[in-house]
Every structure is written in C-alpha cells, then in structure tokens.
C-alpha cells in the first residue's frame, strides 16, 4: 500500500507498507523532507511497524514521537504528517486528487438562501447525490451573517441594522460575524468528505483547506498567508476569515469570506466590535483590519472570482455545475422554516 501527504507550506511525505494480521508491516517512510540524524528514519519505520491497522493518525504520531530522541530534528514535516500518509495508504484518508469537484457560481439569490444551501449541499454530498463542491456565493440584499454561537445583541447594533436596511441571518458554523453588501466581499463554501482531512486537527484542517486560495490570491498579485486559527492575511493586513463545521454524516463544510471593498464606517455602524475582540489584533480600530482586495489588485470583483475558479480548476479535477431543482426547493424550505425564523436567529439572544 502507498500513501502520500503534502504538508501545507512544507514537504511531501510518502509511506509504503503492508498489513499482516491486522498490523502494519514492512513500513518504509520517504519524502523530500529533512531529517537529522539520518538514522532517525529507521526509528520512524520501526515505531510504525507492528502498530494496529486501525490506529488513527494521532496514535501513529504518538508512537513516532515516543521513538525519537529529543535531539532529532524534523524539518518540513511532522509525526502527524507521517500518520496521515499512513492512513491514506490504507484507504482511510483521501487526497484532493481522489475527487472530482463540482464548481458552482450561480446567480444572486436571497441572502438566507446561501446560508440554507450550506446545510443542503453537505446533505447532498453525504448522500452521494453530489460530489465534493466548491460554490461561490452571490446575494441580492445586504445582510450580517453571524456565527452559530454568537449573541445577536452582542454582535449587532439593531439601530444601525435598521438605518442601513440590513437583515441578520445565523449560519450553522461557528466563527464571527460577516458584514455583506452586494459586491463588497468574496465568499465561497467548500464541502468535502471528512476523509480529505483525516488525521488533521481542526487548526491543521483550516490551513489545509485554505491552501488552494493562497495560490489563487498569488495569481491576482496578492501575497497572502494563513494565520492561525482561521484568518487569511496579506502584508497590508487581514483579508478574510474562515469558518468550519464537521457533520456526523462524514462531510466537512469550510467557508471563507474575504473583503473586496467594504465600507468600514457602515460596518462599524452595524457591528459591535469591542476592545476584547481587538485585543490580539495589534490595532485599536476595527476599520484598520479591513483590507480590500480591490486596492491590492486593481481588479473587478468578478475578474478575481474568475481567477479563483480558474486556479481551482487548474489544480484539481473539476466539472462546472449548478444547483438542482431539488436542492433549491430544499434550501427554500429551510430558509422559510429555519433560517428566517426568530427561533433560530435569536437562539442565542
């Protein structure tokens, strides 16, 4: 069996192995990483040999760490990366190249419908009616989207919301509030099987699933980096943030909102952004955190989205798609019965 894992921003780890009587045998780790001293590679192989085939990536990593002396230096990879490669070798984890991704960039829809689709598309992927999916949001009215666990009154100024004729919608994932007017940001949702992030911690999975968009940003002239836990930033400041939800059905929803041309004054009139939230941001003013891609690229929003899609399609196996009538009908039902209801929106008052 053979498995590979490319560490985001790091090196490739490959593992060849066999399984005998339910345990790993003849394990051989290789890759373009750096390891000192050289003979530590044999210690890694020996630590994995004999491990139960059902061991998860963290258990495998624990065995490797226990076998290495304090003086061993792993550069460009980690015990966790080896564990993930082992899991992939045994078919428990998948890579980007094991999947064909549906890519959807539809017409603008009701804001709450996009939030509802973030529940519907994972249901469809889990049921096998749709493949892993990248979809770009478009919406036809201004709104604030708050995280699943946020308090409405703590995050949103109702008077400001009324002044600007905006609505508030609660999404199913955690994270912070998103201030969204038509054309002011770029939001996408990525729905993938859990096997793609097998063995990754939540923090590691954010970096892993955001890796492609860093390449897409580079294509449009933005030098960006991932900032733990869930931010994407350039040399000029924060560009956007990610949120994620893992479903028991075996799929992961990962979505990102990046500012394109946000009206910072209006945003601050609508959102309550307190000192505690700003305490680790290195700035006293929230509007200093808004770093529009428009100023960095000089490109129209539509052209940036096209470049993102082109980059994703050039990197992975994809097919252009659209929402099915059944998906839209289900999303519209959820929008009316759940996402526009006070019971859901104000479940954390």
C-alpha positions as CSV (number, residue, x, y, z in Angstrom):
1,X,0.0,0.0,0.0
2,X,1.2,3.5,-0.8
3,X,0.1,6.8,0.6
4,X,1.2,10.4,0.3
5,X,0.6,13.7,2.2
6,X,1.9,17.1,1.2
7,X,2.3,19.3,4.3
8,X,0.8,22.8,3.6
9,X,3.9,25.0,3.2
10,X,6.1,22.0,3.9
11,X,7.3,18.8,2.3
12,X,5.9,15.6,0.8
13,X,5.7,12.5,3.0
14,X,5.3,9.1,1.3
15,X,4.7,5.8,3.0
16,X,4.8,2.3,1.6
17,X,3.6,-0.5,3.9
18,X,1.8,-3.9,4.1
19,X,-0.7,-5.2,6.6
20,X,-0.3,-8.6,8.2
21,X,-2.7,-10.0,10.8
22,X,-4.2,-6.6,11.4
23,X,-0.9,-4.8,12.0
24,X,1.4,-2.6,9.9
25,X,4.4,-4.4,8.4
26,X,7.4,-3.5,6.3
27,X,6.8,0.2,6.7
28,X,9.0,2.5,4.6
29,X,8.7,6.3,5.0
30,X,10.2,8.5,2.4
31,X,9.9,12.1,1.0
32,X,11.6,15.3,0.2
33,X,11.7,16.4,3.9
34,X,14.8,16.9,6.0
35,X,15.7,14.7,9.0
36,X,18.7,14.8,11.3
37,X,20.3,12.5,12.2
38,X,19.8,10.3,9.1
39,X,19.3,7.0,11.1
40,X,16.1,8.5,12.8
41,X,14.3,7.4,9.6
42,X,14.8,3.8,10.7
43,X,13.4,4.7,14.1
44,X,10.3,6.1,12.5
45,X,9.8,3.0,10.4
46,X,10.3,0.7,13.4
47,X,7.8,2.8,15.5
48,X,5.1,2.2,12.9
49,X,5.9,-1.4,12.3
50,X,3.5,-3.5,14.4
51,X,1.0,-0.8,15.0
52,X,-2.7,-1.8,14.7
53,X,-4.1,-1.1,11.3
54,X,-7.0,0.7,13.0
55,X,-4.7,3.2,14.7
56,X,-5.6,6.8,13.8
57,X,-3.2,9.5,12.7
58,X,-2.7,10.8,16.3
59,X,-1.9,7.4,17.7
60,X,0.6,6.8,14.9
61,X,2.2,10.2,15.6
62,X,2.4,9.4,19.3
63,X,4.3,6.2,18.6
64,X,6.7,8.1,16.4
65,X,7.3,10.8,19.0
66,X,7.9,8.2,21.6
67,X,10.6,6.5,19.4
68,X,12.6,9.7,18.7
69,X,15.2,11.2,20.9
70,X,14.9,14.9,21.9
71,X,17.8,15.7,19.6
72,X,16.1,14.6,16.4
73,X,15.1,17.4,14.1
74,X,12.2,17.0,11.6
75,X,12.1,19.8,9.0
76,X,9.2,20.3,6.6
77,X,7.1,17.5,8.1
78,X,5.9,16.1,11.5
79,X,4.9,12.9,13.1
80,X,1.3,13.8,12.4
81,X,2.1,14.2,8.7
82,X,3.5,10.7,8.6
83,X,0.4,9.4,10.4
84,X,-1.8,11.0,7.8
85,X,0.2,9.4,5.0
86,X,-0.1,6.0,6.7
87,X,-3.9,6.5,6.9
88,X,-4.0,7.4,3.2
89,X,-2.0,4.3,2.3
90,X,-4.6,2.2,4.0
91,X,-7.5,3.9,2.3
92,X,-8.9,5.7,5.4
93,X,-7.9,9.1,4.1
94,X,-8.2,10.7,0.7
95,X,-6.3,13.4,-1.2
96,X,-7.5,16.3,-3.3
97,X,-6.7,14.2,-6.4
98,X,-9.0,11.4,-5.4
99,X,-12.1,13.5,-6.0
100,X,-13.9,15.4,-8.8
101,X,-15.2,18.7,-7.5
102,X,-18.4,20.4,-8.6
103,X,-17.9,24.1,-9.1
104,X,-20.9,26.3,-8.8
105,X,-21.1,30.1,-9.4
106,X,-24.8,30.8,-9.7
107,X,-26.9,33.9,-9.9
108,X,-27.6,36.2,-6.9
109,X,-30.1,34.8,-4.5
110,X,-31.8,35.8,-1.3
111,X,-29.1,36.1,1.4
112,X,-30.7,33.5,3.7
113,X,-30.8,31.0,0.8
114,X,-27.0,30.9,0.7
115,X,-27.0,30.1,4.4
116,X,-29.6,27.4,3.8
117,X,-27.5,25.9,0.9
118,X,-24.7,25.5,3.4
119,X,-26.9,22.9,5.1
120,X,-28.3,21.4,1.9
121,X,-25.1,20.8,-0.1
122,X,-23.4,18.9,2.7
123,X,-26.6,16.7,2.9
124,X,-26.3,16.0,-0.8
125,X,-22.6,15.2,-0.7
126,X,-23.2,12.9,2.3
127,X,-26.0,11.1,0.4
128,X,-23.8,10.6,-2.6
129,X,-26.1,12.7,-4.8
130,X,-23.4,15.3,-5.4
131,X,-19.6,15.2,-5.4
132,X,-17.4,17.5,-3.3
133,X,-18.4,21.0,-4.1
134,X,-16.9,24.5,-4.3
135,X,-19.6,27.2,-4.6
136,X,-19.2,30.9,-4.9
137,X,-21.9,32.9,-3.0
138,X,-23.9,35.7,-4.8
139,X,-26.7,37.5,-2.9
140,X,-29.2,40.2,-3.8
141,X,-29.6,42.1,-0.5
142,X,-27.3,43.4,2.3
143,X,-27.0,41.3,5.5
144,X,-25.0,40.3,8.5
145,X,-24.3,36.6,8.9
146,X,-23.4,35.7,12.4
147,X,-21.8,32.5,13.7
148,X,-23.8,29.7,15.2
149,X,-22.9,30.5,18.8
150,X,-22.8,34.3,18.7
151,X,-25.2,36.5,20.6
152,X,-27.3,38.8,18.3
153,X,-27.3,41.7,20.7
154,X,-23.6,41.4,21.5
155,X,-22.6,41.4,17.8
156,X,-25.2,43.5,16.0
157,X,-26.4,47.1,16.6
158,X,-30.1,46.9,15.8
159,X,-30.4,50.6,15.2
160,X,-27.6,50.5,12.7
161,X,-29.1,47.5,11.1
162,X,-32.4,49.4,10.6
163,X,-30.6,52.5,9.4
164,X,-29.0,50.6,6.6
165,X,-31.9,48.3,5.8
166,X,-30.0,45.1,6.6
167,X,-31.0,41.8,7.9
168,X,-29.2,39.3,10.2
169,X,-29.0,35.6,9.5
170,X,-27.4,32.9,11.7
171,X,-25.3,30.3,9.9
172,X,-24.7,26.7,11.0
173,X,-20.9,27.1,11.5
174,X,-19.1,28.9,14.3
175,X,-16.9,31.9,14.0
176,X,-17.5,35.6,13.8
177,X,-19.9,38.0,12.1
178,X,-19.7,38.7,8.3
179,X,-20.8,42.2,7.0
180,X,-22.0,41.5,3.5
181,X,-23.3,44.0,0.9
182,X,-23.6,43.2,-2.7
183,X,-20.1,43.3,-4.3
184,X,-18.2,44.1,-1.1
185,X,-16.7,40.7,-0.4
186,X,-16.0,37.3,-1.9
187,X,-17.4,34.3,-0.1
188,X,-17.1,30.6,-1.0
189,X,-18.1,27.3,0.6
190,X,-16.2,24.2,0.2
191,X,-17.9,20.9,1.0
192,X,-15.6,17.8,1.2
193,X,-15.7,14.3,2.6
194,X,-14.2,14.0,6.1
195,X,-11.6,11.6,4.6
196,X,-9.9,14.6,3.0
197,X,-9.0,16.0,6.4
198,X,-8.5,12.6,8.1
199,X,-5.9,12.9,10.8
200,X,-5.8,16.7,10.8
201,X,-6.7,18.7,13.9
202,X,-9.3,21.5,13.4
203,X,-6.5,24.0,13.2
204,X,-4.5,21.9,10.7
205,X,-7.6,21.4,8.5
206,X,-8.1,25.2,8.2
207,X,-4.6,25.6,6.8
208,X,-5.0,22.6,4.6
209,X,-8.4,23.6,3.1
210,X,-7.2,27.2,2.6
211,X,-4.0,26.3,0.8
212,X,-5.5,26.5,-2.7
213,X,-6.9,30.0,-2.2
214,X,-3.4,31.3,-1.2
215,X,-2.3,30.2,-4.6
216,X,-5.3,31.8,-6.2
217,X,-4.6,35.1,-4.4
218,X,-1.0,34.9,-5.7
219,X,-2.3,34.6,-9.2
220,X,-4.0,38.1,-8.8
221,X,-1.0,39.6,-7.2
222,X,-1.8,39.3,-3.5
223,X,0.9,37.7,-1.3
224,X,-1.2,36.1,1.3
225,X,-0.5,33.7,4.2
226,X,-2.6,31.7,6.6
227,X,-2.8,33.0,10.2
228,X,-4.0,30.6,12.9
229,X,-6.7,29.8,13.7
230,X,-8.8,30.9,10.8
231,X,-7.5,34.1,9.1
232,X,-6.0,34.9,5.8
233,X,-3.8,37.9,5.7
234,X,-1.5,39.8,3.3
235,X,1.4,42.2,4.0
236,X,-1.2,45.0,4.3
237,X,-3.4,43.3,6.8
238,X,-6.2,40.8,7.2
239,X,-8.1,39.8,4.0
240,X,-10.6,37.3,5.3
241,X,-11.6,34.6,7.7
242,X,-12.8,31.0,7.6
243,X,-15.4,29.0,9.4
244,X,-16.0,25.3,9.5
245,X,-18.5,22.6,10.5
246,X,-18.0,18.9,10.6
247,X,-21.1,16.7,10.2
248,X,-21.6,13.3,11.7
249,X,-22.6,12.2,8.1
250,X,-18.9,12.3,7.1
251,X,-18.6,15.7,5.4
252,X,-16.9,19.0,6.2
253,X,-18.3,22.4,5.4
254,X,-15.5,25.0,5.1
255,X,-16.3,28.5,4.0
256,X,-14.3,31.7,3.7
257,X,-15.3,35.4,3.4
258,X,-12.7,37.8,2.0
259,X,-13.2,41.6,1.9
260,X,-13.2,43.2,-1.5
261,X,-14.4,46.8,-1.0
262,X,-16.1,47.0,2.4
263,X,-17.5,50.3,3.7
264,X,-15.7,50.3,7.1
265,X,-17.8,53.1,8.5
266,X,-21.0,51.4,7.7
267,X,-19.7,48.1,9.0
268,X,-18.8,49.7,12.3
269,X,-22.3,51.3,12.5
270,X,-23.8,47.8,12.2
271,X,-21.4,45.5,14.1
272,X,-20.4,45.8,17.7
273,X,-16.6,45.2,17.7
274,X,-15.4,45.6,21.2
275,X,-12.0,46.1,22.7
276,X,-11.7,42.4,23.8
277,X,-12.1,41.2,20.2
278,X,-9.4,43.7,19.1
279,X,-7.1,42.9,21.9
280,X,-4.9,40.4,20.0
281,X,-5.1,42.2,16.6
282,X,-2.4,44.7,17.1
283,X,-4.7,47.7,16.3
284,X,-7.2,49.8,18.2
285,X,-9.6,50.4,15.3
286,X,-11.6,47.6,13.5
287,X,-11.6,49.5,10.2
288,X,-7.8,49.1,10.1
289,X,-8.4,45.4,9.8
290,X,-10.4,45.7,6.6
291,X,-8.0,45.2,3.7
292,X,-10.0,45.3,0.5
293,X,-8.6,43.2,-2.4
294,X,-9.7,45.9,-4.7
295,X,-6.9,48.2,-3.5
296,X,-4.3,45.4,-3.8
297,X,-5.2,44.1,-7.2
298,X,-7.0,46.9,-9.1
299,X,-9.2,44.2,-10.5
300,X,-13.0,44.0,-10.6
301,X,-14.6,41.5,-8.2
302,X,-15.9,39.4,-11.0
303,X,-12.4,39.1,-12.5
304,X,-11.0,38.0,-9.2
305,X,-13.7,35.3,-8.8
306,X,-13.0,34.1,-12.4
307,X,-9.3,33.9,-11.5
308,X,-10.1,31.9,-8.3
309,X,-12.2,29.4,-10.3
310,X,-9.6,29.1,-13.0
311,X,-6.9,28.4,-10.4
312,X,-9.0,25.8,-8.6
313,X,-9.9,24.1,-11.9
314,X,-6.3,24.1,-13.0
315,X,-5.2,22.5,-9.7
316,X,-7.9,19.8,-9.3
317,X,-10.3,17.6,-11.3
318,X,-13.5,19.6,-11.6
319,X,-16.7,20.0,-13.5
320,X,-18.9,23.1,-13.8
321,X,-22.3,22.6,-12.1
322,X,-25.4,24.3,-10.9
323,X,-27.9,23.8,-8.1
324,X,-30.5,21.2,-8.9
325,X,-34.2,22.0,-8.6
326,X,-34.4,19.6,-5.6
327,X,-31.5,21.4,-3.9
328,X,-33.1,24.8,-4.4
329,X,-36.5,23.5,-3.2
330,X,-35.0,22.1,0.0
331,X,-33.0,25.3,0.6
332,X,-36.1,27.4,0.1
333,X,-37.9,25.3,2.6
334,X,-35.1,25.6,5.2
335,X,-34.9,29.3,4.6
336,X,-38.6,29.8,5.4
337,X,-38.8,27.3,8.3
338,X,-35.4,27.7,9.9
339,X,-33.0,30.5,8.8
340,X,-35.6,33.3,8.7
341,X,-37.2,32.2,11.9
342,X,-36.7,34.1,15.1
343,X,-36.4,30.8,16.9
344,X,-33.2,30.1,15.0
345,X,-31.8,33.6,14.6
346,X,-32.3,34.5,18.2
347,X,-31.5,31.1,19.7
348,X,-28.6,33.0,21.4
349,X,-30.2,36.4,22.1
